[in-house]
Amino acid sequence: MKKGKKYVKVAELVNSDKLYNLKEACELLKKTSTTKFNSSCELHVKLGVNTKAADQMIRSTISLPHGTGKDVRVIAFVQESHVKEAKDAGAIKAGLEDLIEDIMKGFLDFDIAVASPEVMKDLGKIAKTLGTKGLMPNPKAGTVTSEIGKTITDLKKGRVEYRTDKQGQIHNIFGKVSFSEEQLEENLKTLIKAIVDSRPASAKGNYLISMSVATTMGPGIKIDINDIVKSL
């Protein structure tokens, strides 16, 4: 694929043979954005896990110190008595039967769905629709909860879910180019530590295989894993 002139120019700032520490990487992130909009900063990690083993699939959440810079659209599947609580916390839609019907009609303009435990049995009609989009509420992701208001508030403030894909990789946004280098570094270190702490007991051998960061449509910056592990 042919790269644009702007990409080629900023890519020259990155030494493809070098492994960068977090401070250096975050400094480069702010210099290598190629977009006119406020690009996201992304972490990409390859883990030494067996994705066919259920006990080695990683899925959890972490609250980033400075949020993600993204306006997270949350909906809540709750009984009528909790609708006001959900909306007051920032949910764009809340309810049960009407919300389920909206989903069945094609409404998917949201980023995260949360649900109270007692209504999960009612989501069978839309489980496949939400599941294929990665939007189904899940206890492991902290999106099935009795603390609806608090959970929505935390999600809006910057609580993110991280999970392995079929290739044993994790891809996550951890901030915006507009963040200061210090904010990016703190968020990145928090996210990496959470991933390290989530190592399955059954995972053998090298856990962190490779790690890089990049801005949206920007060049990849390889991270020195050994340096990170020492600092955690």
N, C-alpha and C positions, 0 to 999 in steps of 0.2 A: 504494500500500500504506500502510495506516495505521500510524503509528509509536507505540510505547509511550510512556508518560509519562516513564520513565527516559531513554529515548533522546532525546526532545524536550528534556529538561532539560540533558543533557550536550552536546547538539548546539549549544546556545546559547553554549557556551564556545568554539566554533570559528567564526571569521570566514570565511565561504565565499568572500569576495572577496580574502582575503589569501593570499600564498605564504609559507610558514613555512620557516625554516632548520632544520637537523637538531636542534639543541638545543631549540628551541621546540616542534618536532613531538613529540619524545620526552617532554617535560614534559606536553604535552597528552594523549598516549597514556595516561599513568597516571591522568589525570583523567576520561577519557571512556569508560572501560570500563563496560559496562552489565550484565555477567553476574555471577552469584554465584561462578562458578568462575574459575580463574586463566586469563584470556583470553590467546590468542595475539596477537602483534603482527605485522601483515602489511604487506608492501610490494607496491604495484601500479604497474607501469611500462608505458607505451605507447611502443614504439620505432618509429623510421622505417626499417623493414626490409621487404623484399619477401618475404613468407612463401612465395611460390610458387617462389622461387629457393633451391635446396638449399644454396648457399654462404652464404645469409643467415639460415639457421635457427640459432639460438644454443642450445647445450646444453653445460653444463660444471658443475663443482663448485667449492665454496669452503668452507674451514673457518672457521666463525665463532669469534671470540675467546672468547665466553662460551657457546657452544652455542646450542641453540634452547629448552632447557627441556623438551623433549619426550622421552619414553622411546621411542626408535626400535626397532621390532621388525624384526630382520634375519634372513633365512634365507640359507643358503649351499649352492649346488649344487657339490659337490666329490666327489672320489674318497675312498674310505674312509681313505686315509692322511692326509687333511687334516681329517677330521671333528672330531677332538679339538681341533685348532688353532682351528677355527671356533667351536666351542662355548666353548672357554676365553676367546675374545675377546668372547663375548656373543651369539652367534647362538642364536635360540630353536629352530631346527631346522637340521640339516646332513646332507648325504648326496646320493644321486643317484637310483637307481631308486625307492626307497621315497618319497622326497620328490616326485619326479615323479608317482608314483601318488596321493599325497595331494592334489596340485594338481588332478589329473584328477577326483578325487572331490569337489572343491569347496573345498579349503582355501585361503583367501586372507587369513587373519588375520595379515598382516604389512605392513610399510611399505616395505621395500626388499629386493630379492633380489640377491645377488652370486654370481658364478660364476668358476671357474678356466677359462682359455682352452680347455683340453683337453676339457671336458665340454659346451661350447656346442653341439656337433653333436648331442648327445643331447636337447636341449631342444625339438626340432622339434614334438613331440607337444603341448607346452603353450605354444608361442610365441604363438599367437593369443590364448589365454586371458590370458597375462601382458601381451601387447602392448596389448590393449584397456583394461587397467587401469593402463597406464603402469608396469608392474612388471618388464618384461623386462630382464635384465642387458644393459648396453650399454657398449662401450669408451669412448665419448665422455663418459659419465656416471661413468666410473671404477669401474663395478661389474663389469667383466670384468677380472680381475686375478690375477697370480701371487702377490701379497702378500695372501692371504686374511685372515690374522689382523690385520695392520696396517690394512687397509681397513675391516674390521668395527669395530675399535677407534675409528678416525677417525669413522666414521658414527655410532657411539654417542655420541661426544663432541660432535658438532655439525657434521659436514661435511654440507652441503646441496647439492642439485642445483638449478640454475636453468635454465629453458628457455623459449623463446617458444612461445606457442600459435598457433592458426591466424589470430588477429587481430593477431599481432605484439606480444602483451602477455606480461609476466612477472609471476607472482603467487607470492610466497614469504613464509613465516613466518621472522622473524628474532629471535624472543624471546618472552618472556612479560611480562605486566603486573607480575608480582612482581619482575622485574629492576629494578635501579637505573636512573636516567635515563642515567648514564654508560655502563652496560653496553649498554643499548639503542642509544645513539648510536654506540658503537664497532662493534657488530654491523651496524647499518644502514649505516654508512659503508663497512665492509669489503665488504658485499654490493653496494652501489652501485658501488664502485670496480671490482669484478670484472665487473659488467655493462658498465661503460664500457670496460674493457680488452678485452672480448670483441667489440667492434665489428667487424663483417666489413669487410674491405678494399673489398669491392664495394658497400657501403652508401653511398649518396649523400645529400647534403642533411642536414637536421636529424635527428640520431640519437635524442636524448632528447626525445620529444614532450610527455609529461606524466608526473607522478609523484605518488603519494599514499601515505599510511600510514593504518592503521586498526586498531582492536582487533576481535576477533570480535564481530560484530553492533554495532559502534560506528560513529560518523560518520567520514567520510573527512576527512583533513587534507592539503591540497595542499602540495607541497614546492616550494621555490624552486630550480629546476634550475640557474640561473646561479650562485647562491651555492654550491651543492654542487660544481660543476665547478671553481670557483676554489679550493676547499679540498682537492681531491683531489691 
